[in-house]
Amino acid sequence: MLGTGNYEAGLSQCEKALSIDPKNNFAPTTLSRAYLYTGDTLKWYETLKGVNIFDVLNSPDSIFQEQGYYGLHEALARAMEEIYIQSGKINSLYQARNYAKLGDINRAMDYYELAYEEKFGLLTYVSGDYIFYPELKDNPRYITLLEKMKLPLPSD
């Protein structure tokens, strides 16, 4: 539903999924996206707080209250970079999407390509990311990545 732009229906379906299976790991992140795309960043944040995405930050509540959605993503991206530098471990797909949200498509592509090199399983969903991050649609690196993975190219 989210990929079609029908965010209200997406909200409804995600809420239904969680009512059936409250421990579903996929529904909260999808629900948070639906909230985000309907403009409700507070519900987006509250939904994601329950899945420990912000654990790498010392005071995510303060950051969100003071700097909002983009400030929180900047803080997340920086914190994850530090973890990567120290441990060599990172969720490269999540980091790619952090940078895409911030509009830093070159950095996003660095991490998409790292996810490809690491054979990150969820990278198969990358072919739809241009819907959420339109700057990807005509990006040569993004198109090359999709071609390497034999995934559908963005369409109009």
N, CA, C and O of each residue as an XYZ file, in Angstrom:
624
protein
N       0.810     -1.200      0.000
C       0.000      0.000      0.000
C       0.856      1.268      0.000
O       0.510      2.255     -0.650
N       1.967      1.237      0.728
C       2.778      2.445      0.824
C       3.411      2.791     -0.507
O       3.514      3.965     -0.863
N       3.833      1.783     -1.242
C       4.480      2.011     -2.528
C       3.539      2.595     -3.562
O       3.992      3.132     -4.573
N       2.256      2.503     -3.332
C       1.282      3.051     -4.266
C       0.877      4.470     -3.898
O       0.170      5.134     -4.657
N       1.321      4.936     -2.738
C       0.949      6.269     -2.282
C      -0.325      6.281     -1.458
O      -0.770      7.348     -1.034
N      -0.917      5.131     -1.224
C      -2.144      5.051     -0.440
C      -1.772      4.844      1.030
O      -1.908      3.745      1.566
N      -1.307      5.904      1.665
C      -0.750      5.814      3.003
C      -1.812      5.547      4.067
O      -1.539      4.856      5.048
N      -3.000      6.074      3.889
C      -4.076      5.819      4.855
C      -4.415      4.335      4.885
O      -4.595      3.761      5.958
N      -4.503      3.712      3.715
C      -4.768      2.272      3.660
C      -3.602      1.501      4.271
O      -3.802      0.483      4.933
N      -2.391      1.990      4.047
C      -1.218      1.366      4.648
C      -1.287      1.401      6.164
O      -0.965      0.417      6.830
N      -1.712      2.553      6.714
C      -1.887      2.657      8.166
C      -2.859      1.605      8.659
O      -2.591      0.892      9.626
N      -3.974      1.522      7.989
C      -5.018      0.579      8.378
C      -4.519     -0.863      8.343
O      -4.772     -1.632      9.269
N      -3.815     -1.226      7.278
C      -3.320     -2.595      7.139
C      -2.250     -2.926      8.184
O      -2.229     -4.030      8.728
N      -1.372     -1.975      8.457
C      -0.325     -2.212      9.458
C      -0.922     -2.339     10.851
O      -0.519     -3.205     11.628
N      -1.878     -1.481     11.165
C      -2.536     -1.560     12.468
C      -3.257     -2.901     12.615
O      -3.240     -3.505     13.688
N      -3.885     -3.361     11.542
C      -4.561     -4.653     11.555
C      -3.546     -5.776     11.778
O      -3.789     -6.687     12.569
N      -2.418     -5.711     11.084
C      -1.377     -6.737     11.238
C      -0.886     -6.796     12.680
O      -0.687     -7.881     13.226
N      -0.691     -5.638     13.293
C      -0.221     -5.618     14.682
C      -1.284     -6.103     15.656
O      -0.957     -6.686     16.690
N      -2.549     -5.869     15.336
C      -3.603     -6.370     16.223
C      -3.673     -7.896     16.168
O      -4.001     -8.538     17.166
N      -3.370     -8.474     15.017
C      -3.360     -9.931     14.861
C      -2.101    -10.530     15.479
O      -2.163    -11.559     16.151
N      -0.960     -9.883     15.249
C       0.321    -10.395     15.726
C       1.146     -9.244     16.303
O       1.959     -8.648     15.596
N       0.939     -8.928     17.593
C       1.639     -7.793     18.209
C       3.167     -7.898     18.205
O       3.858     -6.893     18.371
N       3.693     -9.109     18.017
C       5.145     -9.288     18.015
C       5.729     -9.285     16.611
O       6.909     -9.582     16.426
N       4.917     -8.955     15.632
C       5.373     -8.898     14.245
C       6.497     -7.873     14.141
O       6.327     -6.721     14.540
N       7.637     -8.286     13.609
C       8.794     -7.390     13.518
C       8.739     -6.449     12.322
O       9.367     -5.390     12.341
N       8.010     -6.814     11.300
C       7.969     -6.022     10.082
C       6.939     -4.896     10.162
O       7.167     -3.804      9.641
N       5.815     -5.161     10.810
C       4.701     -4.196     10.831
C       5.051     -2.849     11.474
O       4.657     -1.817     10.931
N       5.774     -2.806     12.605
C       6.046     -1.487     13.197
C       6.846     -0.554     12.284
O       6.558      0.641     12.221
N       7.837     -1.082     11.585
C       8.619     -0.199     10.721
C       7.789      0.256      9.521
O       7.923      1.389      9.061
N       6.942     -0.624      9.025
C       6.065     -0.240      7.920
C       5.024      0.755      8.411
O       4.719      1.728      7.720
N       4.478      0.519      9.596
C       3.522      1.447     10.191
C       4.172      2.814     10.387
O       3.550      3.844     10.126
N       5.410      2.823     10.840
C       6.096      4.105     11.057
C       6.239      4.866      9.742
O       6.092      6.088      9.712
N       6.523      4.154      8.665
C       6.613      4.813      7.349
C       5.271      5.412      6.950
O       5.206      6.525      6.428
N       4.206      4.664      7.201
C       2.874      5.168      6.864
C       2.587      6.451      7.642
O       2.067      7.416      7.082
N       2.926      6.462      8.932
C       2.751      7.687      9.715
C       3.582      8.826      9.135
O       3.114      9.958      9.016
N       4.815      8.509      8.780
C       5.694      9.532      8.227
C       5.102     10.143      6.961
O       5.078     11.364      6.808
N       4.627      9.293      6.060
C       4.130      9.789      4.780
C       2.755     10.435      4.883
O       2.303     11.088      3.943
N       2.079     10.255      6.033
C       0.848     11.016      6.256
C       1.163     12.305      7.009
O       0.264     13.090      7.309
N       2.438     12.520      7.312
C       2.864     13.765      7.944
C       2.905     13.726      9.457
O       3.149     14.757     10.084
N       2.677     12.577     10.065
C       2.649     12.485     11.523
C       3.998     11.972     12.038
O       4.156     10.787     12.331
N       4.965     12.889     12.141
C       6.304     12.476     12.568
C       6.336     12.050     14.037
O       7.190     11.250     14.421
N       5.426     12.566     14.862
C       5.396     12.149     16.257
C       5.007     10.675     16.375
O       5.652      9.923     17.105
N       3.963     10.258     15.666
C       3.580      8.839     15.701
C       4.652      7.986     15.030
O       4.883      6.851     15.447
N       5.306      8.511     14.003
C       6.436      7.811     13.383
C       7.479      7.502     14.449
O       7.929      6.365     14.587
N       7.855      8.536     15.200
C       8.882      8.394     16.217
C       8.444      7.436     17.327
O       9.203      6.550     17.719
N       7.239      7.611     17.827
C       6.752      6.765     18.921
C       6.680      5.298     18.506
O       6.954      4.410     19.313
N       6.313      5.044     17.257
C       6.244      3.671     16.762
C       7.636      3.047     16.699
O       7.817      1.894     17.092
N       8.607      3.791     16.214
C       9.961      3.250     16.089
C      10.673      3.117     17.429
O      11.570      2.285     17.572
N      10.287      3.923     18.410
C      10.907      3.792     19.733
C      10.720      2.387     20.284
O      11.567      1.894     21.028
N       9.628      1.746     19.927
C       9.349      0.413     20.427
C      10.178     -0.686     19.794
O      10.160     -1.817     20.278
N      10.910     -0.387     18.719
C      11.711     -1.429     18.064
C      13.213     -1.167     18.201
O      14.015     -1.742     17.465
N      13.588     -0.309     19.132
C      14.989     -0.097     19.527
C      15.895      0.450     18.436
O      17.106      0.230     18.477
N      15.349      1.143     17.480
C      16.170      1.719     16.411
C      17.057      2.839     16.927
O      18.140      3.080     16.394
N      16.595      3.522     17.967
C      17.319      4.694     18.461
C      18.265      4.373     19.617
O      18.772      5.285     20.270
N      18.506      3.099     19.875
C      19.357      2.699     20.996
C      20.788      3.225     20.897
O      21.478      3.314     21.913
N      21.242      3.570     19.704
C      22.615      4.053     19.534
C      22.770      5.511     19.960
O      23.882      6.038     19.980
N      21.660      6.161     20.301
C      21.687      7.565     20.704
C      21.514      7.689     22.210
O      20.789      6.908     22.826
N      22.188      8.683     22.804
C      22.080      8.897     24.243
C      20.730      9.469     24.658
O      20.173      9.052     25.673
N      20.205     10.399     23.907
C      18.944     11.041     24.298
C      18.075     11.302     23.067
O      17.888     12.450     22.665
N      17.542     10.222     22.467
C      16.760     10.417     21.245
C      15.523     11.287     21.444
O      15.137     12.028     20.540
N      14.894     11.205     22.626
C      13.711     12.040     22.869
C      14.066     13.522     22.767
O      13.356     14.299     22.128
N      15.161     13.899     23.396
C      15.594     15.306     23.354
C      15.943     15.731     21.936
O      15.573     16.818     21.493
N      16.660     14.864     21.229
C      17.046     15.198     19.851
C      15.805     15.395     19.002
O      15.710     16.363     18.247
N      14.843     14.469     19.124
C      13.622     14.570     18.321
C      12.838     15.833     18.685
O      12.356     16.536     17.797
N      12.708     16.124     19.973
C      11.957     17.305     20.406
C      12.626     18.599     19.960
O      11.946     19.546     19.563
N      13.957     18.646     20.022
C      14.673     19.871     19.698
C      14.967     20.035     18.205
O      14.948     21.152     17.687
N      15.240     18.914     17.507
C      15.696     19.015     16.128
C      14.769     18.359     15.116
O      14.952     18.525     13.910
N      13.778     17.615     15.592
C      12.802     17.022     14.700
C      13.311     15.811     13.939
O      14.355     15.240     14.253
N      12.550     15.447     12.945
C      12.792     14.254     12.135
C      14.184     14.257     11.498
O      14.928     13.286     11.639
N      14.537     15.328     10.805
C      15.823     15.364     10.106
C      16.993     15.430     11.077
O      18.038     14.827     10.836
N      16.822     16.152     12.161
C      17.873     16.203     13.171
C      18.141     14.844     13.781
O      19.286     14.483     14.053
N      17.067     14.092     13.993
C      17.218     12.742     14.536
C      17.949     11.841     13.544
O      18.800     11.046     13.942
N      17.623     11.957     12.258
C      18.314     11.134     11.260
C      19.774     11.535     11.107
O      20.626     10.678     10.873
N      20.072     12.806     11.234
C      21.478     13.226     11.206
C      22.232     12.625     12.383
O      23.351     12.137     12.227
N      21.621     12.662     13.558
C      22.259     12.092     14.748
C      22.434     10.578     14.595
O      23.474     10.034     14.964
N      21.423      9.902     14.052
C      21.523      8.466     13.818
C      22.646      8.133     12.843
O      23.440      7.223     13.082
N      22.704      8.872     11.752
C      23.731      8.616     10.743
C      25.125      8.787     11.351
O      26.010      7.962     11.124
N      25.316      9.857     12.123
C      26.623     10.086     12.765
C      26.956      8.979     13.759
O      28.081      8.481     13.781
N      25.975      8.589     14.588
C      26.215      7.550     15.594
C      26.554      6.221     14.927
O      27.441      5.498     15.382
N      25.844      5.904     13.850
C      26.110      4.648     13.158
C      27.470      4.675     12.470
O      28.139      3.645     12.390
N      27.889      5.838     11.973
C      29.229      5.966     11.388
C      30.285      5.672     12.451
O      31.260      4.973     12.180
N      30.095      6.199     13.654
C      31.049      5.961     14.741
C      31.126      4.482     15.092
O      32.211      3.940     15.304
N      29.968      3.835     15.150
C      29.938      2.401     15.444
C      30.674      1.639     14.348
O      31.428      0.708     14.632
N      30.457      2.031     13.107
C      31.107      1.368     11.971
C      32.619      1.537     12.036
O      33.370      0.592     11.794
N      33.057      2.747     12.365
C      34.495      3.017     12.474
C      35.112      2.160     13.583
O      36.203      1.615     13.415
N      34.410      2.045     14.715
C      34.951      1.322     15.866
C      34.856     -0.195     15.725
O      35.764     -0.915     16.139
N      33.766     -0.677     15.146
C      33.545     -2.122     15.154
C      33.557     -2.768     13.774
O      33.674     -3.988     13.656
N      33.437     -1.956     12.739
C      33.358     -2.511     11.399
C      31.998     -3.096     11.076
O      31.829     -3.722     10.030
N      31.015     -2.900     11.965
C      29.678     -3.450     11.761
C      28.667     -2.328     11.615
O      28.690     -1.335     12.342
N      27.769     -2.524     10.638
C      26.712     -1.537     10.433
C      25.589     -2.196      9.638
O      25.829     -3.108      8.847
N      24.384     -1.734      9.849
C      23.270     -2.137      8.994
C      23.348     -1.218      7.786
O      22.812     -0.110      7.802
N      24.010     -1.678      6.753
C      24.317     -0.824      5.611
C      23.063     -0.355      4.876
O      23.038      0.762      4.359
N      22.030     -1.182      4.821
C      20.797     -0.763      4.155
C      20.111      0.339      4.944
O      19.640      1.318      4.365
N      20.053      0.190      6.242
C      19.445      1.220      7.088
C      20.229      2.525      6.982
O      19.646      3.607      6.919
N      21.550      2.411      6.962
C      22.384      3.611      6.845
C      22.192      4.265      5.475
O      22.163      5.492      5.373
N      22.062      3.460      4.433
C      21.795      4.020      3.099
C      20.504      4.829      3.125
O      20.439      5.931      2.581
N      19.499      4.281      3.750
C      18.208      4.975      3.814
C      18.282      6.205      4.708
O      17.594      7.190      4.445
N      19.100      6.173      5.758
C      19.306      7.375      6.570
C      19.819      8.511      5.692
O      19.298      9.626      5.727
N      20.847      8.209      4.904
C      21.426      9.250      4.061
C      20.478      9.665      2.939
O      20.457     10.833      2.551
N      19.702      8.734      2.418
C      18.717      9.100      1.389
C      17.683     10.052      1.973
O      17.279     11.010      1.314
N      17.253      9.795      3.204
C      16.288     10.680      3.869
C      16.859     12.080      4.035
O      16.133     13.072      3.963
N      18.157     12.149      4.257
C      18.814     13.438      4.444
C      19.163     14.116      3.126
O      19.646     15.248      3.111
N      18.913     13.414      2.012
C      19.199     13.986      0.700
C      20.638     13.829      0.251
O      21.026     14.399     -0.769
N      21.444     13.067      0.988
C      22.835     12.837      0.625
C      22.908     11.542     -0.183
O      23.280     10.492      0.340
N      22.554     11.633     -1.447
C      22.415     10.455     -2.292
C      23.760      9.766     -2.543
O      23.800      8.539     -2.639
N      24.847     10.508     -2.651
C      26.152      9.866     -2.838
C      26.513      8.980     -1.654
O      26.974      7.853     -1.838
N      26.304      9.485     -0.435
C      26.573      8.670      0.759
C      25.602      7.498      0.818
O      25.987      6.388      1.186
N      24.350      7.741      0.459
C      23.366      6.659      0.433
C      23.834      5.553     -0.503
O      23.771      4.372     -0.161
N      24.299      5.939     -1.676
C      24.747      4.942     -2.650
C      25.977      4.182     -2.149
O      26.122      2.992     -2.426
N      26.858      4.857     -1.418
C      28.002      4.154     -0.831
C      27.509      2.983      0.019
O      28.058      1.883     -0.046
N      26.479      3.228      0.807
C      25.972      2.189      1.697
C      25.101      1.160      0.970
O      25.109     -0.015      1.338
N      24.357      1.578     -0.047
C      23.637      0.583     -0.857
C      24.641     -0.383     -1.492
O      24.427     -1.595     -1.513
N      25.724      0.168     -2.000
C      26.749     -0.670     -2.634
C      27.441     -1.565     -1.614
O      27.786     -2.704     -1.926
N      27.648     -1.065     -0.404
C      28.209     -1.896      0.658
C      27.244     -3.036      0.990
O      27.670     -4.175      1.180
N      25.960     -2.734      1.058
C      24.953     -3.770      1.323
C      25.004     -4.842      0.236
O      24.856     -6.030      0.521
N      25.212     -4.418     -1.002
C      25.325     -5.366     -2.114
C      26.560     -6.263     -1.930
O      26.480     -7.481     -2.085
N      27.692     -5.647     -1.601
C      28.924     -6.414     -1.397
C      28.771     -7.408     -0.252
O      29.312     -8.513     -0.299
N      28.030     -7.003      0.776
C      27.828     -7.865      1.944
C      26.729     -8.910      1.720
O      26.481     -9.764      2.571
N      26.075     -8.823      0.552
C      24.949     -9.719      0.248
C      23.849     -9.599      1.293
O      23.283    -10.598      1.739
N      23.557     -8.363      1.676
C      22.535     -8.064      2.673
C      21.167     -8.479      2.120
O      20.713     -7.926      1.118
N      20.519     -9.435      2.758
C      19.308    -10.052      2.235
C      18.170     -9.098      1.911
O      17.505     -9.255      0.887
N      17.937     -8.124      2.759
C      16.818     -7.214      2.537
C      17.075     -6.200      1.427
O      16.199     -5.400      1.100
N      18.260     -6.230      0.855
C      18.567     -5.312     -0.239
C      17.670     -5.566     -1.448
O      17.545     -4.702     -2.316
N      17.051     -6.734     -1.514
C      16.158     -7.031     -2.639
C      15.014     -6.039     -2.729
O      14.404     -5.896     -3.789
N      14.712     -5.350     -1.636
C      13.644     -4.355     -1.639
C      14.101     -3.004     -2.185
O      13.290     -2.085     -2.298
N      15.364     -2.869     -2.520
C      15.926     -1.593     -2.949
C      15.270     -1.063     -4.223
O      15.276      0.144     -4.462
N      14.712     -1.940     -5.032
C      14.143     -1.480     -6.307
C      12.962     -0.537     -6.115
O      12.606      0.196     -7.038
N      12.356     -0.542     -4.946
C      11.246      0.375     -4.692
C      11.638      1.617     -3.920
O      10.789      2.470     -3.663
N      12.893      1.740     -3.545
C      13.300      2.880     -2.724
C      13.139      4.221     -3.433
O      12.958      5.246     -2.776
N      13.202      4.229     -4.748
C      13.047      5.499     -5.467
C      11.665      6.119     -5.232
O      11.491      7.327     -5.396
N      10.694      5.302     -4.852
C       9.354      5.832     -4.555
C       9.426      6.757     -3.345
O       8.778      7.803     -3.309
N      10.222      6.357     -2.358
C      10.348      7.135     -1.131
C      11.442      8.190     -1.216
O      11.393      9.204     -0.519
N      12.427      7.947     -2.070
C      13.553      8.869     -2.243
C      13.686      9.149     -3.741
O      14.523      8.536     -4.405
N      12.885     10.057     -4.281
C      12.829     10.282     -5.731
C      14.167     10.631     -6.377
O      14.341     10.429     -7.578
N      15.112     11.152     -5.597
C      16.418     11.502     -6.153
C      17.163     10.276     -6.677
O      18.092     10.400     -7.475
N      16.756      9.106     -6.227
C      17.400      7.874     -6.695
C      16.999      7.502     -8.114
O      17.772      6.872     -8.837
N      15.808      7.885     -8.510
C      15.203      7.367     -9.740
C      16.125      7.433    -10.953
O      16.220      6.462    -11.704
N      16.792      8.538    -11.155
C      17.655      8.709    -12.320
C      19.137      8.627    -11.977
O      19.984      8.951    -12.810
N      19.457      8.203    -10.773
C      20.849      8.144    -10.345
C      21.555      6.970    -11.031
O      21.120      5.827    -10.889
N      22.624      7.232    -11.765
C      23.317      6.160    -12.490
C      23.811      5.028    -11.582
O      23.763      3.862    -11.973
N      24.273      5.352    -10.400
C      24.757      4.312     -9.487
C      23.605      3.422     -9.017
O      23.766      2.208     -8.887
N      22.460      4.023     -8.766
C      21.274      3.270     -8.349
C      20.824      2.341     -9.473
O      20.531      1.169     -9.241
N      20.772      2.871    -10.681
C      20.358      2.072    -11.837
C      21.334      0.919    -12.066
O      20.912     -0.204    -12.343
N      22.623      1.186    -11.955
C      23.638      0.137    -12.102
C      23.457     -0.944    -11.039
O      23.568     -2.133    -11.341
N      23.182     -0.546     -9.808
C      22.959     -1.503     -8.732
C      21.753     -2.395     -9.046
O      21.817     -3.614     -8.892
N      20.667     -1.780     -9.483
C      19.479     -2.564     -9.829
C      19.770     -3.535    -10.968
O      19.322     -4.681    -10.948
N      20.521     -3.070    -11.955
C      20.868     -3.939    -13.092
C      21.720     -5.116    -12.628
O      21.495     -6.244    -13.065
N      22.701     -4.871    -11.745
C      23.541     -5.948    -11.229
C      22.709     -6.992    -10.482
O      23.010     -8.186    -10.509
N      21.655     -6.512     -9.814
C      20.813     -7.408     -9.034
C      19.671     -7.998     -9.859
O      18.875     -8.798     -9.366
N      19.611     -7.588    -11.117
C      18.552     -8.043    -12.024
C      17.165     -7.697    -11.452
O      16.232     -8.498    -11.510
N      17.064     -6.483    -10.902
C      15.805     -5.977    -10.365
C      15.184     -4.993    -11.339
O      15.888     -4.419    -12.169
N      13.884     -4.789    -11.252
C      13.232     -3.851    -12.177
C      13.749     -2.429    -11.994
O      14.011     -1.978    -10.879
N      13.885     -1.746    -13.109
C      14.328     -0.348    -13.083
C      13.136      0.550    -12.771
O      11.988      0.173    -13.006
N      13.416      1.750    -12.235
C      12.324      2.677    -11.952
C      11.495      2.973    -13.198
O      12.028      3.110    -14.299
N      10.207      3.067    -13.008
C       9.325      3.410    -14.129
C       8.566      4.679    -13.786
O       8.527      5.114    -12.635
N       7.976      5.251    -14.795
C       7.217      6.497    -14.577
C       5.828      6.215    -14.087
O       5.055      7.144    -13.853
